[in-house]
Amino acid sequence: MAYFKKLKTDLAGAASEGIITPEQAGRVWERAYSRRTFGAFKAVHWIAAASGLFIALGVILVAAHNWDKIGAIVKMGAFLLLFAGTAEASLRLEEKPAAVIPLETLWFFMPVLGIGLYAQIFNLSGDPVKPYLAWAALSAPLALLSKRPLAAYLCSLLLFASLYWGTLGASSVLSLTVHYNQTAQPLWHWALALAVLAAGIALYPGKKLGRPLGAGIAWLFFMLVADTAIRLRTEALILLAGMSLSVLWLAWSSEEEGSRGAGLPLTVWTAAVYAMTFFWHYRTHDYYGSGSTDTAAGAILAWAALGAALITLAVRRQRVLPEGKTEDYLAKGLLAASMLAAFLLFDANEGSAKILAVIANLILAAFGAGCIVSGAKNSDEKLINRGVLVIILTAVTRFVDIFGGLLKSGLAFIATGLAFAALAYFVNRGRKALIDSVKK
Amino acid sequence: MNKLRIVFGVQLVLFIAWGGYLLSSKNSASPEFYLETRPVDPRDLLSGKFVALNYDISSPQAGTCPTVSSTALSFFVKLEDRGRTVNTENGPVHVYEATDCAKTAPFGAAVWAHATPRPGFFGRNSAIYGIESFFINENNPLKDARSGSVIAKVKLGRNNQLVLLDLVKKIQP
């Protein structure tokens, strides 16, 4: 309702300033307010809805109390009738959005209600993931054919949830992780998992592929890190794969979201580079990961991800900074550096890890500076703020984590705190000046 | 015809067919028998009023069971009455025990129950029969039942699948 309050104020303001006439303001307001969610609902409708809800809940509780006395066929028949009624009503009221949206949502959930009911009546148990896969398979045609995207969103979400839960779990039809020193999971589990992944991406509505692609890439990374048939244990390969996958996600998320819409993938890439800065504290440890080694499939995937990311950088538009020759060089250079820096971890010692950390800090500093300069050039306050945020976060972290010992840390904090206060003052003045210049 | 109507029709037919299959499996002519349960976490917390069940036959060690359960994707467990009894309110009843395993169900009069392996320590898989939970309503006198304090009344349904019919309280002699 805050939106409508603000809209009313804005329209009144526009009318009083003579931008639009009071009549136009009134008509715009009427049009917007009448189309709000549940706009057609009057008080009597709400009371009737509450009455229906209470009666339905009461019937459910009475039925639950007498559940043992109701025969299996009656329970199944009631479910089938409810299912048929919901689907039929949804089909008949297709042109009335207020009715069809809740009905279609209920229709989407009917298969899982049925599976749960049958499992309860017949005391079925077993693989926990199978019912959800069956639900997704039964509801996928509805998601594909519905005029509205809600069922497709829900089905895609269901598939991704089943994928993560099933593949990382111990004993399901989707299990890919090895437990209790068992041999690797059968190959058809992989085939099924990849089919679920493909279906999850394909069913996601619209052309914005950023989120499903990110969910798929994150899943692949989990599979590389977990104890699967494609596991990686070498820190260098894990970092190489992780950075390459984050660059791939950043580059291939939907075009129409624009460079500024790269939000989540860009944040993930920045966070990954930020995490790399902590390799300053790296210590060689022979004991780590001595129980298992990289798999050949995992290593091939890591190198393939690097190759694909480098080719993508060469042929595809960068989405880190706004377009421009200098920006392109800078962004592609930073992305490539973030991946290639992982090579410093091969046969790493503390010295090479420190170099990696320094490079990561330089990448963040260059990225922050690039955002500020490019933001000023393109009158983009958001980009300027992002640059300032990245630089300040990096600086604060370094102040906090490079000092050790209470006395030393205390004195360093006081000294650097004073210096930082001065720095913050000048940075803020510079930032304000930049934003003011943008506004002018 | 509206494509969504076809989808709805297929969904409905599948549920009717599955319900019919489950009903015919539950009402199959095979004999009923009892299985001993073992203590396990009392309630399936996520599912509410379901008793989580574990059985003596969940860890079959007789005959070829250790080998078969650790190598096969699904297998069959031979269940036999070897004279072991448990006291109930209706007197002592015989409980079946796991006596052998096979990758395919051999023909014959013996009871061969279908099972799937669940990974365990040191390659010792346990057997899952699909009868590991039982719904108990609030009026049921067994509502405080725990695995280990009851025996399970079962029968062999279609495709050698065990069907859980009821729980019966054990009485200490």
Interface residues (C-beta under 8 A of the other chain):
Chain A: A64 H65 W67 D68 A72 I73 M76 F79 L80 F83 A84 A87 E88 L91 W107 M110 P111 G114 Y118 Q120 I121 F122 N123 L124 S125 G126 D127 L138 P141 L142 L145 S146 A170 S171 H179 Y180 N181 Q182 P186
Chain B: N2 K3 L4 R5 V7 F8 V10 Q11 L12 L14 F15 I16 W18 G19 L22 L23 K26 L73 T116 R118 P119 G120 F121 F122 G123 I128 G130 I131 E132 S133 F134 F135 N137 E138 N139 N140 V163 L164
